[in-house]
Structure formats: C-alpha cells, structure tokens
Amino acid sequence: LLKNSTQFVKYLNRRDVQRKLGVNKRFETCSKAGDFGIDTIMPFETLLPDLLDAGVRGLNLRLSEILLSDN
C-alpha cells in the first residue's frame, strides 16, 4: 500500500486526470485487511518490453511528483 495513498487516490479522482486516463470510475484505496499471503514480488523488466512491443499500453507515473504536487 502507498504511504500517502489518500493523496494518490484524490489525484486519480480528479476530472482532468480521469479524462486523460480515459476512465470514469472512482478510485479507492484497497483494504489493509486483505489476504496478501500469496502476493510475491516479481521482476517485470524482462516481461515489459514484450508487452509494449505487443501493443499493450502502459501508464508512466512518477509517484513522487504526483504526491508532491500542489494540485
């Protein structure tokens, strides 16, 4: 979970951001009570180039800039 997830969700729910993302659903934080027992950290750097080459669109976010912005 993000340390400042409230700010991140607030940013993602802004109309201008949702318009840019092409979504109209409200984002919300996930529950801390979930079962994360099967979650594992997996490297994606070997898979990502193939996904992008296959036409899968990605979103490039710099969380530090989002969380530190005045908006």
C-alpha positions as a Markdown table, in Angstrom:
| # | Residue | x | y | z |
|---|---|---|---|---|
| 1 | Leu | 0.0 | 0.0 | 0.0 |
| 2 | Leu | 1.2 | 3.5 | -0.7 |
| 3 | Lys | 2.2 | 5.6 | 2.3 |
| 4 | Asn | 0.2 | 8.6 | 1.0 |
| 5 | Ser | -2.5 | 6.6 | -0.8 |
| 6 | Thr | -5.1 | 9.2 | 0.2 |
| 7 | Gln | -3.4 | 11.9 | -1.8 |
| 8 | Phe | -2.8 | 9.5 | -4.7 |
| 9 | Val | -6.5 | 8.4 | -4.8 |
| 10 | Lys | -7.5 | 12.1 | -4.6 |
| 11 | Tyr | -5.3 | 12.8 | -7.6 |
| 12 | Leu | -6.6 | 9.9 | -9.6 |
| 13 | Asn | -10.2 | 11.0 | -9.0 |
| 14 | Arg | -9.6 | 14.5 | -10.4 |
| 15 | Arg | -11.8 | 15.1 | -13.5 |
| 16 | Asp | -8.8 | 16.2 | -15.6 |
| 17 | Val | -6.8 | 13.2 | -14.7 |
| 18 | Gln | -9.6 | 10.8 | -15.3 |
| 19 | Arg | -10.2 | 12.4 | -18.7 |
| 20 | Lys | -6.6 | 11.9 | -19.6 |
| 21 | Leu | -6.7 | 8.3 | -18.4 |
| 22 | Gly | -10.0 | 7.7 | -20.3 |
| 23 | Val | -11.8 | 6.4 | -17.2 |
| 24 | Asn | -14.9 | 7.4 | -15.4 |
| 25 | Lys | -14.8 | 5.2 | -12.3 |
| 26 | Arg | -13.8 | 6.4 | -8.9 |
| 27 | Phe | -10.5 | 5.1 | -7.5 |
| 28 | Glu | -10.3 | 4.0 | -3.9 |
| 29 | Thr | -7.6 | 2.5 | -1.6 |
| 30 | Cys | -7.6 | -1.2 | -1.0 |
| 31 | Ser | -8.3 | -2.7 | 2.3 |
| 32 | Lys | -5.4 | -3.4 | 4.6 |
| 33 | Ala | -7.3 | -6.4 | 5.9 |
| 34 | Gly | -6.9 | -8.3 | 2.6 |
| 35 | Asp | -5.1 | -11.6 | 2.3 |
| 36 | Phe | -1.7 | -10.8 | 0.8 |
| 37 | Gly | -0.2 | -14.2 | 1.7 |
| 38 | Ile | 0.1 | -15.2 | -1.9 |
| 39 | Asp | 1.5 | -11.9 | -3.1 |
| 40 | Thr | 5.0 | -12.1 | -4.4 |
| 41 | Ile | 7.4 | -9.6 | -5.8 |
| 42 | Met | 8.1 | -10.5 | -9.4 |
| 43 | Pro | 10.6 | -8.8 | -11.7 |
| 44 | Phe | 8.8 | -7.2 | -14.7 |
| 45 | Glu | 11.8 | -5.7 | -16.5 |
| 46 | Thr | 12.1 | -8.9 | -18.6 |
| 47 | Leu | 8.4 | -9.0 | -19.5 |
| 48 | Leu | 7.7 | -5.3 | -20.0 |
| 49 | Pro | 9.5 | -4.9 | -23.4 |
| 50 | Asp | 7.5 | -7.8 | -24.9 |
| 51 | Leu | 4.2 | -6.4 | -23.6 |
| 52 | Leu | 4.9 | -2.9 | -25.0 |
| 53 | Asp | 6.0 | -4.4 | -28.3 |
| 54 | Ala | 2.7 | -6.4 | -28.4 |
| 55 | Gly | 0.8 | -3.1 | -28.2 |
| 56 | Val | -0.1 | -3.2 | -24.5 |
| 57 | Arg | -0.4 | 0.4 | -23.4 |
| 58 | Gly | 1.3 | 1.5 | -20.2 |
| 59 | Leu | 1.0 | 4.4 | -17.8 |
| 60 | Asn | 4.2 | 6.1 | -16.8 |
| 61 | Leu | 3.7 | 7.8 | -13.4 |
| 62 | Arg | 6.2 | 9.4 | -11.2 |
| 63 | Leu | 4.5 | 9.0 | -7.8 |
| 64 | Ser | 6.9 | 11.4 | -6.1 |
| 65 | Glu | 5.8 | 14.2 | -8.5 |
| 66 | Ile | 2.1 | 13.4 | -8.0 |
| 67 | Leu | 2.3 | 13.3 | -4.2 |
| 68 | Leu | 4.3 | 16.4 | -4.0 |
| 69 | Ser | 2.2 | 18.5 | -6.5 |
| 70 | Asp | 0.1 | 21.3 | -5.2 |
| 71 | Asn | -3.0 | 20.1 | -7.2 |
